[in-house]
Amino acid sequence: MKIGRLDKKIAIVTGGASGIGEQMVDLFSKEGATVIAADINKEALEKVNQKENVIGMKLNVASDEDWAALAKEVYQCFGKIDVLVNNAGISSEKPYADINLDDWQKMLSINGFGSFAGIKHVASYMAKEKKGSIVNISSYTAQIGQGFNHYSASKGAVRALSKAAATTFGKSGVRVNALFPGIIETPMTKGLSTSKELVGQLIQATPLQRLGQPEDIANAALFLASDDSSYITGAELVIDGGFSAQ
Ligand SMILES: NC(=O)c1ccc[n+]([C@@H]2O[C@H](COP(=O)([O-])OP(=O)(O)OC[C@H]3O[C@@H](n4cnc5c(N)ncnc54)[C@H](O)[C@@H]3O)[C@@H](O)[C@H]2O)c1
């Protein structure tokens, strides 16, 4: 029997009920992990709960209390947490002139605090076992001047947090790395598909001449989650078909 790359590991994937997160949940479970798909969308979690080796759990990543309860429950149930992917997030199409403080705070609460709280609560359990891998999903907009708005600011926060957490938790055996997706075809970007012209322009502007797919990100997350990357921490991996290399 083939041994999976995440054999016997316990993994938490936030935003695991849709898009990139859903793809990670499926890939991680296929590679032998028991996966906790944590999401705010209760309806979508019902579908998730039907999958083999996947447990759907309700979580609002912007809630410190939710995080404390989920991390405790998973640790008590399985005796360890090997992998955390901070993937849950929201985006916005609002032009910068219309963005107000409420918009800013909501975005930073979910995308910024959500990742911070995940690391805060889960890394301490990983540290008890002296082992763990955390993968944070930022965005190419945190790498280049693309998007003067609250979304890119929130993803910049994720970028900074990842490096700082890597240095803070390295001695405890916990690795922290970040992925920077370009435009990936998921429910988050479905608005794009209404304009064939725009999609064509984006493809033209991308060296690899296509948009990204959820599996492009899930495959990279699998590598960082697995022991194949055991000497990698604080790293940044851009997955955008070469867009930001130009
Ligand atoms: N799709 C892209 O082009 C792209 C590009 C760069 C980065 N990203 C990032 O990748 C991640 C996944 O995006 P996606 O495209 O799969 O989006 P998606 O909308 O398909 O999925 C996001 C998931 O997060 C969940 N979620 C939202 N708010 C939550 C909260 N407060 N608590 C818990 N769960 C919550 C949603 O219910 C959903 O299941 C996001 O962080 C996004 O910013 C996406």
The ligand as a Tripos MOL2 file, in Angstrom:
@<TRIPOS>MOLECULE
LIG
   44    48     1     0     0
SMALL
NO_CHARGES

@<TRIPOS>ATOM
      1 N1         -9.0010   33.0780   -5.6830 N.am      1 LIG1
      2 C1         -7.9630   33.8950   -5.8490 C.2       1 LIG1
      3 O1         -7.7030   34.4340   -6.9380 O.2       1 LIG1
      4 C2         -7.0290   34.1850   -4.6820 C.ar      1 LIG1
      5 C3         -5.8420   34.8770   -4.9530 C.ar      1 LIG1
      6 C4         -4.9790   35.1590   -3.9040 C.ar      1 LIG1
      7 C5         -5.2910   34.7490   -2.6240 C.ar      1 LIG1
      8 N2         -6.4650   34.0850   -2.4010 N.ar      1 LIG1
      9 C6         -6.7720   33.7140   -1.0330 C.3       1 LIG1
     10 O2         -7.0120   32.3240   -0.9660 O.3       1 LIG1
     11 C7         -7.9150   32.0470    0.1130 C.3       1 LIG1
     12 C8         -9.0480   31.1680   -0.3790 C.3       1 LIG1
     13 O3         -9.7620   31.8670   -1.3730 O.3       1 LIG1
     14 P1        -10.7810   31.1890   -2.4110 P.3       1 LIG1
     15 O4        -10.5230   31.8240   -3.7170 O.co2     1 LIG1
     16 O5        -10.7540   29.7310   -2.2700 O.co2     1 LIG1
     17 O6        -12.1600   31.8120   -1.8630 O.3       1 LIG1
     18 P2        -13.6080   31.1530   -1.5970 P.3       1 LIG1
     19 O7        -14.5000   32.3340   -1.4410 O.co2     1 LIG1
     20 O8        -13.9220   30.1270   -2.6170 O.co2     1 LIG1
     21 O9        -13.4220   30.4230   -0.1980 O.3       1 LIG1
     22 C9        -13.2250   31.1320    0.9860 C.3       1 LIG1
     23 C10       -13.7500   30.2910    2.1400 C.3       1 LIG1
     24 O10       -13.4830   31.0180    3.3610 O.3       1 LIG1
     25 C11       -14.6520   30.9280    4.1720 C.3       1 LIG1
     26 N3        -14.6980   32.0730    5.0990 N.ar      1 LIG1
     27 C12       -14.9340   33.3840    4.8060 C.ar      1 LIG1
     28 N4        -14.9430   34.1120    5.9300 N.ar      1 LIG1
     29 C13       -14.7130   33.2520    6.9590 C.ar      1 LIG1
     30 C14       -14.6160   33.4090    8.3590 C.ar      1 LIG1
     31 N5        -14.7930   34.6150    8.9590 N.pl3     1 LIG1
     32 N6        -14.3540   32.3190    9.1200 N.ar      1 LIG1
     33 C15       -14.2060   31.0910    8.5400 C.ar      1 LIG1
     34 N7        -14.3140   30.8760    7.2190 N.ar      1 LIG1
     35 C16       -14.5610   31.9590    6.4380 C.ar      1 LIG1
     36 C17       -15.8150   30.9440    3.1860 C.3       1 LIG1
     37 O11       -17.0100   30.4480    3.7750 O.3       1 LIG1
     38 C18       -15.2720   30.0540    2.0750 C.3       1 LIG1
     39 O12       -15.5800   28.6950    2.3130 O.3       1 LIG1
     40 C19        -8.3550   33.4210    0.6390 C.3       1 LIG1
     41 O13        -7.5930   33.7730    1.7650 O.3       1 LIG1
     42 C20        -8.0440   34.3390   -0.5130 C.3       1 LIG1
     43 O14        -7.8480   35.6770   -0.1100 O.3       1 LIG1
     44 C21        -7.3450   33.7830   -3.4010 C.ar      1 LIG1
@<TRIPOS>BOND
     1     1     2 1
     2     2     3 2
     3     2     4 1
     4     4     5 ar
     5     4    44 ar
     6     5     6 ar
     7     6     7 ar
     8     7     8 ar
     9     8     9 1
    10     8    44 ar
    11     9    10 1
    12     9    42 1
    13    10    11 1
    14    11    12 1
    15    11    40 1
    16    12    13 1
    17    13    14 1
    18    14    15 2
    19    14    16 1
    20    14    17 1
    21    17    18 1
    22    18    19 2
    23    18    20 1
    24    18    21 1
    25    21    22 1
    26    22    23 1
    27    23    24 1
    28    23    38 1
    29    24    25 1
    30    25    26 1
    31    25    36 1
    32    26    27 ar
    33    26    35 ar
    34    27    28 ar
    35    28    29 ar
    36    29    30 ar
    37    29    35 ar
    38    30    31 1
    39    30    32 ar
    40    32    33 ar
    41    33    34 ar
    42    34    35 ar
    43    36    37 1
    44    36    38 1
    45    38    39 1
    46    40    41 1
    47    40    42 1
    48    42    43 1
@<TRIPOS>SUBSTRUCTURE
     1 LIG1         1 GROUP 0 **** ****
